[in-house]
Amino acid sequence: MRAQTVLTGPLMLATVPAVCLGAFWLAGEAALIATALSLSALYAFLAGVRPTESDPSRDIVTGLGMRGSLDLAMDAALSLQATSARKTACMMVQIDDFDDFSERYGQAAAEDVLNRMAQRLRGALRDDDILCKIGPATFGIGIAPVTQVDLETTIQLASRLQSVVEDPLALDATTVYVSCSIGFCLGTRSPLSTGASLVAATQNALSEALRFAPSAIRSFSADMQRTHLARTALTDEVSAALENGQIVPFFQPQLCTDTGLVSGFEALARWCHPERGLISPAEFLPVIQHSGQMERLGDLMLVQSLIALRRWDEMGLNVPQVGVNFATDELRNPRLMEKVRWQLDRYGLKPERLAVEVLETVVADSPEDVVSRNINGLSKLGCKIDLDDFGTGHASISSIRRFSVERLKIDRSFVMKVDKDIDQQRMVSAILTMAERLGLETLAEGVETPGEHATLAQLGCGHVQGFEIARPMPFDQTAEWVRTHHAGLITAPKFGRDAG
């Protein structure tokens, strides 16, 4: 911060006249005007946008300036960019799934993490760069104008900031991991030459990064702005999309760690838009929920998943089961049992071929009402009950038993870097030991590296699922994927505990 004090204190005021006169003597009146404007913009960037300790516009948790500070900083930086060879950029860093983190560890821990992230980011930036807090888990960064700010250098900076955020955190004698997604916009790509426009463009880039989270990085482009405007029309289109078959299940394979064989698929909703291509569920699911059509989506996913099972059988593929997520709206339907039984009979499938995936938070929060009766009823029917995102809620052992849960799906937050961090291994081992004592199967979600896959298998996790195995795919690609995967098992090493 010393550079800022020097450039915004009395020395700056004493230096300005001399610099301006020197510019006039060397290059004439045009240079005098350009120098005066540039120094004024630089002074505003360094001094005017940093709130004082008593400024109420500071974030109460981190002490950082907020959105208005970033707008002002970018205004000043763009003014300087317009009159000199120096360039600027704006960045936004958002911690992935921070709501889940806050719910799991509590508000005090969440605020502690935000403070430490602010310190880490500040330490990775130059003194002249601006760091602000612009959302519950989002930081805004203004890059002070420098000679070299292009796409390559900004991507390198984004990667460095991502690494800083994703370093392990010590929290109450345990180690936790968070990931972050980053959006940025170069000053030269700002739609308008205003700070507000540059910040808004950066927000669009961050929104695009969040579509591909976790740990995504995206740069703003003109196409992205058009896409963002088009998304505002999703609300009007979603009903038609459900009606005309644009929203379909994609299937992500699940593997048995002992055999390597496919033990099932999870059905995940995807919107295949005829003009905008594949639309992330992070965009359209809130729209569907807000419009009260989650049960309609659930019916579609159930029917299409059962059809997929039937077709796999007809192709001679061994796919034991398919997992379908059941939202709270569906579980509140008093006729859910009747509907599921009818659909299973319709396609000639045994109930154990259907895995009903229920969020841990639903189990933890559901009293003895229609939700619990439906879950227990589906279990008695013969459907398997998977407790999804295990570890993110507060489901007790008694609630696990009460809802006849058969398998725990271990949340991705416990899986991240489990091959490198002994605390993560201890946590997963504890979950696996508890599951084994209760006679429950286990599946780890979000497996992204071979090391994580191997470690989970060696620890005794029965099944794995994640990008390391395969991304969700349309039904038409599943048969070839299964055949290719099973053919590769002839030479592939075994990962399970019985492998060595």
C-alpha positions, 0 to 999 in steps of 0.5 A: 500500500506504500505506492498508493500513499506516495501517489495520493499524498502531498508528493503527488500534488507537488509532482503534478505541475513538474510532470505537466510542464515537462510534457509540454516542454518535450512534446507540446500542448497535446502532451500537456493535456494528455498527461494532465488527464492521465494523472487525474484519472490515476489519482482517482483510481488510487485514492477516490475509490478506496473507502476509508475505515468509516465509509459505510459502503464497506462490506461488514465481513471483509472490510472491502469496498463493494460494487460501487467502488468497483464501478468507480475504479473501472471508470478511472481505469478506462479513462486512463486507458483512453489517453495512454498505452496502458490497459485494464481489466476487470475480474470476478471470483466466486466461491463455488457452492458457498451456500452449501459450505455455510450450511455445513460449517456455520455462519462464523466459519463461512465469514472466517473463510471469506476473510481469509480468501480476501487476504489471499486474493489481496496478497496475489494482487499488486498494491494498485489493483482494486479488490472489492466484495460484490456478492455473498461469495463474490469478489470483484477485482480491478486491474490497475492500468499497465502496459501489458493486459491481454487475453493470455496474461489475464488467463494466467492471472485468473489461474493463479488466483484460482490456485490461491483460493483452492489451497487447503484451509485449516478449519477447526482442526480439520482441512477443508477445500473450496473451489472458485469460478472466475469471469473477466473482461478486458478493458478493450472489450468493454461494450461501453467505455464506462466502469458500470458497463465493464463490470456488467460484462465481467458479471456476464463472464462469471455467469458463463463460468458458473455454468461450467463450475466448479473451477471454470474460467471464462472471458467476456465476448460479444457473443456472450452478451447476446447469449445473456440477453437471450437467457432472459427469455427462458421463462417464456420458453421453458413450458414449451421446452418441456412440452416439445421434448427439448428437455431430456435426460443425459446419463452419467455412468456409475462404476463398481470399484471392485469390478470396474463394471457399470453399476448404473446411470444417473439421469440428469436434466439437460435442455437441448435448445434448437438455437442456443445449444445445450443449456445448463441446468443451473440456468433453467432449473430455477426457472422451472422451480419458480414457475411451479413445474418441477413435478412436471419435469420429474414426470418427464425424467422418470418416464424417459429413464425407464424407457432408457432402462427398457432399451438397454435391456433390448440391446443386451446391455447390463445396466442394473439400475438408473437413478432419478432425482426426486424434488421436494415438490414431487415427494409432496404428491400424495399419489406419487406411489401410485404413479411410480408403480404404474410407470414401472408396470407400464415398462415391465421393470422391477422396482429395484431397477429404479434408484430414487435419489433424495437430497440429504436436506430433504431427509433431515428436514422432513417430519412424519408427513407425506414426504416421509410416507412417500419415501418409505412407500417407495422403499417398500415397493422395492425401489432403492433409496439413495441419499444424495449429497451426503455430508452437506446436510444434517441427516442423523443415523435415525433419519437414515434408518427411518427412511430406509436409505440403501446407499449414501452418495458422498458429496463432492466436497469430501472427494476433492483431493482425497488422494492428496490430503490425509484429513480428507481420507480420514473423513471419507474413511469415517463415512465408509465405516459408518455406512458399512456398520449400517449395512449401506452401500456407498457412492462417491460423487464428483470424482475428477482424477484417477488418483481420487478414483483409486484412493476411494476404491482402496478406502472401500467406497463401493461405487464412483461417479464423476468427470474422470469416468465420463460426463453426462451424455445423451442416451444415444451415446450410452450404448457405445460408451458401455461397450467400449468401457467394458471392452477396456476392462480386459487390460485395465487395472483393478482399483478396488480393495481386492485388487492387491 
